[in-house]
């Protein structure tokens, strides 16, 4: 079975290069156009349900894509973005100058990082991987999709495609585009092996 990982459409903070965290943000006009493009790129998957976090950005992205591909949507707290605490809203340059050690850890060993007043990335990765795998197993042969904010999308892409988790931060900063994967290609559990 195939499934899709869909980024949230862009917002003002994403365009400015800011870390989103769990801050409530709205789609920009460009983000709304992206949703139509995302729908076109996953249309052949035949998605029946699109799962998303409860935040406005994820919800609106999921609903726009779902409407275009005739799929249902389902919200869950399990797909919320990593809570970045005091880092939410910072640019990469801000993070590097104010939290140099953590910035280096994010690039070299991201699962060892815990943002101040935020969620440890190792716990977020375990939460996301557990939910994604369980949902894929429960969906049987019905193709599904997941709408995720940047860091959660990078985590999902790493653990479900068998990529090196040390690339997580760079992947979260890369341009957004949906990714279609197959469940039979899922690697063994990734998160527990990294700690």
Residue frames as a rotation matrix with the C-alpha (Angstrom) as fourth column:
UNK 1
0.575 0.818 0.000 0.00
0.818 -0.575 0.000 0.00
0.000 0.000 -1.000 0.00
UNK 2
-0.441 -0.668 0.600 1.14
0.631 -0.706 -0.321 3.54
0.638 0.237 0.732 -0.74
UNK 3
0.531 0.544 -0.650 0.73
0.826 -0.503 0.253 6.50
-0.189 -0.671 -0.717 1.60
UNK 4
0.187 -0.417 0.889 1.69
0.524 -0.724 -0.449 10.17
0.831 0.550 0.084 1.46
UNK 5
-0.077 -0.276 -0.958 3.47
0.893 -0.446 0.057 12.61
-0.443 -0.851 0.281 3.73
UNK 6
0.279 0.312 0.908 2.20
0.742 -0.670 0.002 16.12
0.609 0.674 -0.418 2.96
UNK 7
-0.779 -0.546 -0.308 3.79
0.621 -0.604 -0.498 19.34
0.086 -0.580 0.810 4.25
UNK 8
0.217 0.794 -0.568 1.60
0.679 -0.541 -0.496 22.13
-0.701 -0.278 -0.657 5.50
UNK 9
0.501 0.002 0.866 1.14
0.728 -0.543 -0.419 24.92
0.469 0.840 -0.273 3.00
UNK 10
-0.520 -0.853 0.052 3.38
0.695 -0.458 -0.554 27.87
0.496 -0.252 0.831 3.59
UNK 11
0.687 0.612 -0.393 2.70
0.726 -0.547 0.417 30.61
0.040 -0.572 -0.819 6.12
UNK 12
0.850 -0.343 0.399 4.33
-0.243 -0.929 -0.281 33.99
0.467 0.142 -0.873 6.82
UNK 13
0.590 -0.658 0.469 6.75
-0.602 0.029 0.798 32.55
-0.538 -0.753 -0.379 9.36
UNK 14
0.472 -0.414 0.778 7.86
0.514 0.846 0.139 29.77
-0.716 0.335 0.612 7.02
UNK 15
0.752 -0.151 0.642 8.49
0.551 -0.392 -0.737 32.32
0.363 0.908 -0.211 4.27
UNK 16
0.729 -0.478 0.489 10.59
-0.570 -0.820 0.048 34.35
0.378 -0.314 -0.871 6.72
UNK 17
-0.034 -0.787 -0.616 12.63
-0.141 0.614 -0.777 31.25
0.989 0.061 -0.131 7.66
UNK 18
-0.283 -0.004 0.959 11.27
-0.931 -0.240 -0.275 31.11
0.232 -0.971 0.064 11.21
UNK 19
-0.950 0.018 -0.313 10.82
0.102 0.962 -0.254 27.93
0.297 -0.273 -0.915 13.24
UNK 20
-0.268 0.950 0.162 7.09
-0.311 -0.245 0.918 27.31
0.912 0.196 0.361 13.55
UNK 21
-0.985 -0.001 0.170 6.75
-0.159 0.360 -0.919 25.15
-0.060 -0.933 -0.355 16.62
UNK 22
-0.531 0.847 -0.016 3.11
0.846 0.529 -0.068 24.91
-0.049 -0.049 -0.998 17.66
UNK 23
-0.723 0.246 -0.645 2.25
-0.064 -0.954 -0.292 28.58
-0.687 -0.170 0.706 17.11
UNK 24
0.201 0.876 0.438 -1.14
0.643 0.220 -0.734 29.06
-0.739 0.429 -0.519 15.44
UNK 25
-0.637 -0.464 -0.616 -0.46
-0.217 -0.659 0.720 30.33
-0.740 0.592 0.319 11.93
UNK 26
0.496 0.868 0.010 -2.59
-0.130 0.086 -0.988 30.79
-0.859 0.488 0.155 8.82
UNK 27
0.050 -0.380 0.924 -1.93
0.893 0.432 0.130 29.76
-0.448 0.818 0.361 5.23
UNK 28
-0.466 -0.192 -0.864 -0.76
-0.224 -0.919 0.325 32.52
-0.856 0.345 0.385 2.93
UNK 29
0.561 0.621 -0.548 -2.20
-0.670 -0.049 -0.741 32.91
-0.487 0.783 0.388 -0.58
UNK 30
-0.157 -0.707 -0.689 0.87
-0.911 0.374 -0.176 31.01
0.382 0.600 -0.703 -1.79
UNK 31
-0.834 -0.128 0.537 0.12
-0.425 0.770 -0.476 28.28
-0.352 -0.625 -0.696 0.75
UNK 32
0.160 0.966 0.201 -3.38
-0.382 0.249 -0.890 27.90
-0.910 0.066 0.409 -0.64
UNK 33
0.511 -0.065 -0.857 -1.95
-0.855 0.068 -0.515 27.45
0.091 0.996 -0.021 -4.14
UNK 34
-0.602 -0.798 -0.032 0.50
-0.776 0.595 -0.209 24.88
0.186 -0.101 -0.977 -2.79
UNK 35
-0.361 0.537 0.762 -2.41
-0.427 0.632 -0.647 22.84
-0.829 -0.559 0.001 -1.44
UNK 36
0.722 0.613 -0.320 -3.75
-0.532 0.197 -0.823 22.46
-0.442 0.765 0.469 -4.98
UNK 37
0.160 -0.762 -0.627 -0.29
-0.855 0.210 -0.474 21.39
0.493 0.612 -0.618 -6.17
UNK 38
-0.686 -0.376 0.623 0.03
-0.682 0.632 -0.369 18.93
-0.255 -0.678 -0.689 -3.27
UNK 39
0.201 0.859 0.471 -3.35
-0.427 0.509 -0.747 17.44
-0.881 -0.051 0.470 -4.21
UNK 40
0.719 0.022 -0.694 -2.21
-0.690 0.139 -0.710 17.00
0.081 0.990 0.116 -7.84
UNK 41
-0.221 -0.937 -0.269 0.98
-0.848 0.321 -0.421 15.27
0.481 0.136 -0.866 -6.74
UNK 42
-0.831 -0.082 0.550 -0.80
-0.420 0.742 -0.523 12.70
-0.365 -0.666 -0.651 -4.52
UNK 43
0.033 0.957 -0.288 -3.95
-0.966 -0.043 -0.253 12.20
-0.255 0.287 0.923 -6.59
UNK 44
0.054 -0.051 -0.997 -2.72
-0.664 0.744 -0.074 8.89
0.745 0.667 0.007 -8.06
UNK 45
-0.907 -0.403 0.124 -2.29
-0.343 0.532 -0.774 7.43
0.246 -0.744 -0.621 -4.55
UNK 46
-0.177 0.930 -0.322 -6.07
0.047 0.335 0.941 7.27
0.983 0.152 -0.103 -4.08
UNK 47
-0.958 -0.287 0.018 -5.97
0.016 -0.113 -0.993 8.55
0.288 -0.951 0.113 -0.50
UNK 48
-0.106 0.962 -0.251 -9.09
0.612 0.263 0.746 7.78
0.784 -0.075 -0.616 1.52
UNK 49
0.861 0.335 -0.382 -8.24
0.501 -0.439 0.746 9.71
0.082 -0.834 -0.546 4.73
UNK 50
-0.004 -0.847 0.531 -5.87
0.227 -0.518 -0.825 12.56
0.974 0.117 0.194 5.50
UNK 51
0.554 0.078 -0.829 -4.69
0.824 0.090 0.559 12.73
0.119 -0.993 -0.014 9.13
UNK 52
-0.048 -0.531 0.846 -3.48
0.270 -0.822 -0.501 16.05
0.962 0.205 0.183 10.55
UNK 53
-0.780 -0.247 -0.574 -2.71
0.621 -0.196 -0.759 17.95
0.075 -0.949 0.306 13.73
UNK 54
0.176 0.949 -0.263 -5.36
0.973 -0.208 -0.098 20.17
-0.147 -0.239 -0.960 15.30
UNK 55
-0.393 -0.374 -0.840 -3.57
0.322 -0.912 0.255 23.45
-0.861 -0.170 0.479 14.55
UNK 56
0.476 0.679 -0.559 -5.01
-0.191 -0.541 -0.819 25.86
-0.859 0.496 -0.128 11.98
UNK 57
-0.105 -0.615 -0.782 -2.19
-0.932 -0.213 0.293 25.48
-0.347 0.759 -0.550 9.45
UNK 58
-0.939 -0.253 0.234 -2.39
-0.194 0.949 0.247 21.67
-0.284 0.186 -0.940 9.38
UNK 59
-0.260 0.933 0.248 -6.19
0.375 0.334 -0.865 21.60
-0.890 -0.132 -0.437 9.44
UNK 60
0.463 0.472 -0.750 -6.60
-0.425 -0.625 -0.655 24.05
-0.778 0.622 -0.089 6.55
UNK 61
-0.466 -0.672 -0.576 -3.94
-0.864 0.208 0.458 22.31
-0.188 0.711 -0.678 4.47
UNK 62
-0.895 0.124 0.428 -5.57
0.091 0.991 -0.097 18.91
-0.437 -0.047 -0.898 5.06
UNK 63
0.024 1.000 -0.001 -9.07
0.266 -0.007 -0.964 20.16
-0.964 0.023 -0.266 4.26
UNK 64
0.302 0.038 -0.952 -8.01
-0.757 -0.598 -0.264 21.86
-0.580 0.801 -0.152 1.02
UNK 65
-0.710 -0.600 -0.368 -6.07
-0.703 0.576 0.418 18.82
-0.039 0.555 -0.831 -0.19
UNK 66
-0.759 0.460 0.461 -8.84
0.210 0.842 -0.496 16.43
-0.617 -0.280 -0.736 0.93
UNK 67
0.246 0.885 -0.396 -11.49
-0.184 -0.358 -0.915 18.41
-0.952 0.298 0.074 -0.92
UNK 68
0.100 -0.294 -0.950 -9.43
-0.960 -0.281 -0.014 18.22
-0.263 0.914 -0.311 -4.11
UNK 69
-0.749 -0.448 -0.488 -8.79
-0.573 0.808 0.138 14.45
0.333 0.383 -0.862 -3.88
UNK 70
0.230 0.964 -0.135 -12.19
-0.651 0.256 0.714 13.51
0.723 -0.076 0.687 -2.38
UNK 71
-0.391 -0.414 -0.822 -10.82
0.392 0.734 -0.555 12.21
0.833 -0.539 -0.125 0.93
UNK 72
0.791 0.583 -0.187 -11.96
0.366 -0.206 0.907 12.45
0.490 -0.786 -0.376 4.54
UNK 73
-0.157 -0.847 0.507 -9.92
-0.293 -0.451 -0.843 14.27
0.943 -0.281 -0.177 7.19
UNK 74
0.726 0.317 -0.610 -9.17
0.465 0.427 0.776 13.30
0.506 -0.847 0.162 10.78
UNK 75
0.286 -0.587 0.757 -7.52
-0.538 -0.753 -0.380 15.52
0.793 -0.299 -0.531 13.39
UNK 76
0.737 -0.112 -0.666 -5.29
0.536 0.696 0.477 14.20
0.411 -0.709 0.573 16.18
UNK 77
0.867 -0.470 0.168 -2.98
-0.475 -0.671 0.569 15.65
-0.155 -0.573 -0.805 18.82
UNK 78
0.550 -0.674 0.492 -0.47
0.359 0.724 0.589 12.90
-0.754 -0.147 0.641 17.96
UNK 79
0.230 -0.447 0.864 0.48
0.967 0.007 -0.253 14.79
0.107 0.894 0.434 14.78
UNK 80
0.979 0.050 -0.198 1.15
0.094 -0.971 0.220 18.14
-0.182 -0.234 -0.955 16.41
UNK 81
0.505 -0.847 0.168 4.44
-0.101 -0.251 -0.963 19.77
0.857 0.469 -0.213 15.51
UNK 82
-0.102 -0.655 -0.749 7.36
0.872 0.304 -0.384 19.34
0.479 -0.692 0.539 17.88
UNK 83
0.918 0.375 -0.128 6.90
0.383 -0.756 0.531 21.84
0.102 -0.536 -0.838 20.72
UNK 84
0.117 -0.937 0.330 9.89
0.659 -0.175 -0.732 24.15
0.743 0.302 0.597 20.25
UNK 85
0.312 0.034 -0.950 9.20
0.915 -0.280 0.290 26.17
-0.256 -0.960 -0.118 23.39
UNK 86
0.422 -0.199 -0.885 11.27
0.131 -0.952 0.276 29.34
-0.897 -0.232 -0.376 23.41
UNK 87
-0.667 -0.725 0.173 12.69
0.244 0.006 0.970 28.59
-0.704 0.689 0.173 19.96
UNK 88
0.098 0.776 0.623 9.37
0.951 0.111 -0.287 29.13
-0.292 0.621 -0.728 18.17
UNK 89
0.938 0.335 -0.086 9.69
0.278 -0.880 -0.385 32.12
-0.205 0.337 -0.919 15.87
UNK 90
0.247 -0.923 -0.296 13.48
-0.268 -0.358 0.894 32.12
-0.931 -0.142 -0.336 15.75
UNK 91
0.784 -0.163 -0.599 15.34
-0.592 0.096 -0.801 32.08
0.188 0.982 -0.021 12.45
UNK 92
0.756 -0.589 -0.286 18.26
0.547 0.808 -0.218 29.73
0.359 0.009 0.933 11.88
UNK 93
-0.130 -0.829 0.543 20.65
0.226 -0.558 -0.798 32.67
0.965 0.019 0.260 12.41
UNK 94
0.254 0.306 0.918 18.90
-0.783 -0.492 0.380 33.55
0.568 -0.815 0.115 15.71
UNK 95
0.985 0.170 0.010 19.14
-0.150 0.837 0.526 29.96
0.081 -0.520 0.851 16.89
UNK 96
0.469 -0.878 -0.093 22.80
0.644 0.412 -0.645 29.73
0.604 0.243 0.759 15.92
UNK 97
-0.266 -0.617 0.741 23.78
-0.063 -0.756 -0.652 32.95
0.962 -0.220 0.162 17.70
UNK 98
0.082 0.381 0.921 21.67
-0.894 -0.380 0.237 32.49
0.441 -0.843 0.310 20.84
UNK 99
0.647 0.176 0.742 21.85
-0.534 0.799 0.276 28.70
-0.544 -0.575 0.611 21.26
UNK 100
0.123 -0.694 -0.709 25.09
-0.983 0.014 -0.185 27.72
0.138 0.720 -0.680 19.50
UNK 101
-0.781 -0.442 0.441 25.55
-0.536 0.837 -0.110 24.35
-0.321 -0.322 -0.891 21.22
UNK 102
-0.078 0.850 0.521 21.96
0.003 0.523 -0.852 23.29
-0.997 -0.065 -0.043 20.61
UNK 103
0.602 0.246 -0.760 22.19
-0.696 -0.305 -0.650 24.47
-0.392 0.920 -0.012 16.99
UNK 104
-0.375 -0.821 -0.431 25.21
-0.914 0.406 0.022 22.22
0.157 0.402 -0.902 16.49
UNK 105
-0.742 0.165 0.650 23.41
-0.205 0.867 -0.454 19.31
-0.639 -0.470 -0.609 18.21
UNK 106
0.340 0.934 -0.113 20.40
-0.352 0.015 -0.936 19.80
-0.872 0.358 0.334 15.94
UNK 107
0.477 -0.225 -0.850 22.66
-0.876 -0.046 -0.479 19.28
0.069 0.973 -0.219 12.93
UNK 108
-0.485 -0.819 -0.306 24.71
-0.762 0.568 -0.311 16.42
0.429 0.083 -0.900 14.35
UNK 109
-0.867 0.187 -0.462 22.49
0.353 0.885 -0.303 14.50
0.352 -0.425 -0.834 16.78
UNK 110
-0.538 0.665 0.518 18.98
-0.422 -0.744 0.518 15.98
0.730 0.060 0.681 16.81
UNK 111
0.333 0.755 -0.565 17.41
0.162 0.544 0.823 13.39
0.929 -0.366 0.059 19.09
UNK 112
-0.285 -0.487 -0.825 19.56
0.916 0.115 -0.385 14.61
0.283 -0.866 0.413 21.97
UNK 113
-0.888 -0.085 0.452 18.03
0.076 -0.996 -0.038 18.10
0.453 0.000 0.891 21.80
UNK 114
-0.035 0.890 -0.454 15.38
0.999 0.035 -0.007 19.52
0.010 -0.454 -0.891 24.11
UNK 115
-0.282 -0.026 0.959 14.35
0.329 -0.942 0.071 23.08
0.901 0.335 0.274 23.31
UNK 116
-0.994 -0.073 -0.081 13.96
0.102 -0.357 -0.928 25.30
0.039 -0.931 0.362 26.41
UNK 117
-0.480 0.874 0.069 10.39
-0.481 -0.196 -0.855 24.88
-0.734 -0.444 0.514 27.70
UNK 118
0.036 0.466 -0.884 9.74
-0.990 0.134 0.031 22.52
0.133 0.874 0.466 24.77
UNK 119
0.866 0.374 0.333 9.47
-0.389 0.921 -0.021 18.85
-0.314 -0.111 0.943 23.89
UNK 120
-0.167 -0.944 0.285 12.57
-0.395 0.328 0.858 16.63
-0.904 0.031 -0.427 23.64
UNK 121
-0.065 0.119 -0.991 13.02
-0.998 -0.008 0.065 15.69
-0.001 0.993 0.120 19.98
UNK 122
-0.935 -0.280 -0.218 13.50
-0.279 0.960 -0.035 12.04
0.219 0.029 -0.975 20.98
UNK 123
-0.621 0.773 0.130 10.03
0.205 0.320 -0.925 12.00
-0.757 -0.548 -0.357 22.59
UNK 124
0.095 0.645 -0.758 8.47
-0.690 -0.507 -0.517 13.78
-0.718 0.572 0.397 19.62
UNK 125
-0.451 -0.344 -0.824 10.08
-0.861 0.411 0.300 11.28
0.235 0.844 -0.482 17.23
UNK 126
-0.994 0.101 0.046 8.81
0.080 0.937 -0.339 8.33
-0.077 -0.333 -0.940 19.26
UNK 127
-0.297 0.938 -0.179 5.29
-0.064 -0.206 -0.976 9.86
-0.953 -0.279 0.121 19.45
UNK 128
0.099 0.320 -0.942 5.18
-0.898 -0.379 -0.223 10.46
-0.429 0.868 0.250 15.72
UNK 129
-0.684 -0.426 -0.592 6.68
-0.664 0.700 0.263 7.13
0.302 0.573 -0.762 14.66
UNK 130
-0.894 0.385 0.228 4.35
0.155 0.745 -0.649 5.16
-0.420 -0.545 -0.726 16.95
UNK 131
-0.036 0.953 -0.301 1.24
-0.205 -0.302 -0.931 6.96
-0.978 0.028 0.206 15.69
UNK 132
-0.029 -0.014 -0.999 2.21
-0.978 -0.208 0.031 6.81
-0.208 0.978 -0.007 12.01
UNK 133
-0.865 -0.357 -0.353 3.02
-0.433 0.887 0.163 3.09
0.255 0.294 -0.921 12.08
UNK 134
-0.734 0.648 0.203 -0.11
0.225 0.514 -0.828 2.23
-0.641 -0.562 -0.523 14.07
UNK 135
0.097 0.800 -0.593 -2.32
-0.471 -0.488 -0.735 4.24
-0.877 0.351 0.330 11.71
UNK 136
-0.285 -0.265 -0.921 -0.74
-0.954 0.168 0.247 2.63
0.089 0.949 -0.301 8.63
UNK 137
-0.996 -0.084 -0.015 -1.28
-0.080 0.984 -0.159 -0.82
0.028 -0.157 -0.987 10.13
UNK 138
-0.476 0.879 0.008 -4.91
0.212 0.124 -0.969 -0.06
-0.853 -0.460 -0.245 11.00
UNK 139
-0.068 0.472 -0.879 -5.69
-0.756 -0.600 -0.263 1.43
-0.651 0.646 0.398 7.59
UNK 140
0.326 0.171 0.930 -5.12
0.234 0.938 -0.254 -1.95
-0.916 0.301 0.266 5.96
UNK 141
-0.316 -0.427 0.847 -5.09
0.890 0.177 0.421 -1.52
-0.330 0.887 0.324 2.21
UNK 142
0.735 0.630 0.252 -6.77
0.676 -0.713 -0.189 1.89
0.061 0.309 -0.949 2.18
UNK 143
-0.261 -0.886 0.383 -4.17
0.793 -0.423 -0.438 4.54
0.551 0.190 0.813 1.21
UNK 144
0.732 0.426 -0.532 -3.86
0.667 -0.608 0.431 7.40
-0.140 -0.670 -0.729 3.68
UNK 145
0.036 -0.726 0.687 -1.91
0.450 -0.602 -0.660 10.64
0.892 0.332 0.305 4.00
UNK 146
0.330 -0.046 -0.943 -0.50
0.917 -0.220 0.331 12.68
-0.223 -0.974 -0.031 6.86
UNK 147
0.527 -0.165 0.834 -0.21
0.234 -0.915 -0.329 16.48
0.817 0.368 -0.444 6.89
UNK 148
0.481 -0.473 -0.738 2.71
0.868 0.137 0.478 17.60
-0.124 -0.871 0.476 9.03
UNK 149
0.953 -0.276 -0.123 4.56
-0.268 -0.960 0.079 20.78
-0.140 -0.043 -0.989 9.95
UNK 150
0.547 -0.750 -0.372 8.27
-0.653 -0.104 -0.750 21.01
0.524 0.653 -0.546 8.98
UNK 151
-0.431 -0.793 0.430 10.11
-0.899 0.334 -0.285 19.27
0.082 -0.510 -0.857 11.82
UNK 152
0.029 0.527 0.849 7.45
-0.468 0.758 -0.454 16.59
-0.883 -0.384 0.269 12.25
UNK 153
0.904 0.264 -0.337 7.49
-0.406 0.279 -0.870 16.03
-0.135 0.924 0.359 8.48
UNK 154
0.122 -0.947 -0.299 11.27
-0.826 0.070 -0.559 15.59
0.550 0.315 -0.773 8.54
UNK 155
-0.463 -0.224 0.857 11.00
-0.763 0.592 -0.258 13.13
-0.450 -0.774 -0.446 11.46
UNK 156
0.482 0.746 0.459 8.30
-0.347 0.644 -0.682 11.15
-0.804 0.169 0.570 9.64
UNK 157
0.792 -0.238 -0.562 10.30
-0.558 0.088 -0.825 11.11
0.245 0.967 -0.063 6.43
UNK 158
-0.247 -0.963 0.108 13.42
-0.913 0.194 -0.358 9.90
0.324 -0.187 -0.927 8.26
UNK 159
-0.495 0.008 0.869 11.79
-0.616 0.702 -0.357 7.13
-0.613 -0.712 -0.343 10.29
UNK 160
0.464 0.784 0.412 9.43
-0.216 0.552 -0.805 5.87
-0.859 0.285 0.426 7.58
UNK 161
0.911 -0.189 -0.366 11.89
-0.360 0.068 -0.931 6.05
0.201 0.980 -0.006 4.69
UNK 162
0.775 -0.622 -0.118 14.86
0.617 0.702 0.356 4.75
-0.139 -0.348 0.927 6.66
UNK 163
0.465 -0.611 0.640 16.87
0.165 -0.651 -0.741 7.97
0.870 0.450 -0.202 6.36
UNK 164
-0.419 -0.727 -0.544 19.57
0.761 0.046 -0.647 9.04
0.496 -0.685 0.534 8.78
UNK 165
0.587 0.723 -0.365 18.02
0.796 -0.432 0.423 11.03
0.148 -0.539 -0.829 11.62
UNK 166
-0.188 -0.710 -0.679 21.07
0.689 -0.588 0.424 13.28
-0.700 -0.387 0.599 11.75
UNK 167
-0.853 -0.081 0.515 19.69
0.482 -0.497 0.721 14.91
0.198 0.864 0.463 8.56
UNK 168
-0.070 0.959 -0.276 16.48
0.996 0.053 -0.068 15.86
-0.051 -0.279 -0.959 10.33
UNK 169
0.102 0.121 -0.987 17.17
0.380 -0.922 -0.074 19.57
-0.919 -0.368 -0.140 10.88
UNK 170
-0.816 -0.433 -0.384 18.46
-0.191 -0.425 0.885 20.15
-0.546 0.795 0.263 7.35
UNK 171
-0.761 0.592 0.266 15.42
0.602 0.491 0.629 18.32
0.241 0.639 -0.730 5.96
UNK 172
0.085 0.844 -0.529 13.06
0.922 -0.268 -0.280 20.50
-0.378 -0.464 -0.801 8.03
UNK 173
-0.080 -0.207 -0.975 14.61
-0.008 -0.978 0.208 23.61
-0.997 0.024 0.076 6.43
UNK 174
-0.899 -0.310 0.308 14.34
0.254 0.202 0.946 22.27
-0.356 0.929 -0.103 2.85
UNK 175
-0.649 0.699 -0.300 11.58
-0.747 -0.512 0.423 23.22
0.142 0.499 0.855 0.39
UNK 176
-0.374 0.625 0.685 8.28
-0.418 0.545 -0.726 21.49
-0.828 -0.558 0.057 1.00
UNK 177
-0.306 0.423 -0.853 6.83
-0.877 0.223 0.425 18.84
0.370 0.878 0.302 -1.26
UNK 178
0.610 0.606 0.510 4.72
-0.751 0.647 0.130 15.73
-0.252 -0.462 0.850 -0.65
UNK 179
-0.603 -0.781 -0.160 6.39
-0.797 0.597 0.088 12.36
0.027 0.181 -0.983 -0.48
UNK 180
0.599 0.775 -0.202 4.76
-0.776 0.624 0.092 9.08
0.198 0.102 0.975 -1.50
UNK 181
-0.577 -0.764 0.288 6.02
-0.815 0.558 -0.155 5.91
-0.042 -0.324 -0.945 0.20
UNK 182
0.138 0.576 -0.806 5.04
-0.446 0.762 0.469 2.24
0.884 0.295 0.362 0.28
UNK 183
0.604 0.155 0.782 4.31
-0.797 0.141 0.588 0.38
-0.019 -0.978 0.209 3.50
UNK 184
0.971 -0.238 -0.028 6.18
0.237 0.971 -0.039 -2.73
0.037 0.031 0.999 2.38
UNK 185
0.247 -0.926 0.285 9.35
0.390 -0.174 -0.904 -0.63
0.887 0.335 0.319 2.27
UNK 186
0.753 0.076 0.653 9.09
-0.474 -0.625 0.620 0.54
0.456 -0.777 -0.435 5.90
UNK 187
-0.293 -0.916 -0.276 12.33
-0.260 0.353 -0.899 -0.03
0.920 -0.192 -0.341 7.82
UNK 188
-0.072 0.182 -0.981 12.44
0.849 0.527 0.036 -1.45
0.524 -0.830 -0.192 11.32
UNK 189
0.867 0.398 -0.301 11.72
0.499 -0.682 0.534 0.95
0.007 -0.613 -0.790 14.17
UNK 190
0.239 -0.799 0.552 14.17
0.485 -0.394 -0.781 3.82
0.841 0.454 0.293 13.85
UNK 191
0.472 -0.002 0.882 13.80
-0.451 -0.860 0.239 6.00
0.758 -0.510 -0.407 16.91
UNK 192
0.961 -0.057 0.272 14.67
-0.228 0.398 0.889 3.50
-0.159 -0.916 0.369 19.64
UNK 193
0.626 -0.761 0.173 17.89
0.777 0.589 -0.222 2.56
0.067 0.273 0.960 17.82
UNK 194
0.262 -0.515 0.816 19.17
0.317 -0.753 -0.576 6.15
0.912 0.410 -0.034 17.80
UNK 195
0.681 0.079 0.728 19.11
-0.545 -0.609 0.577 6.76
0.489 -0.789 -0.372 21.57
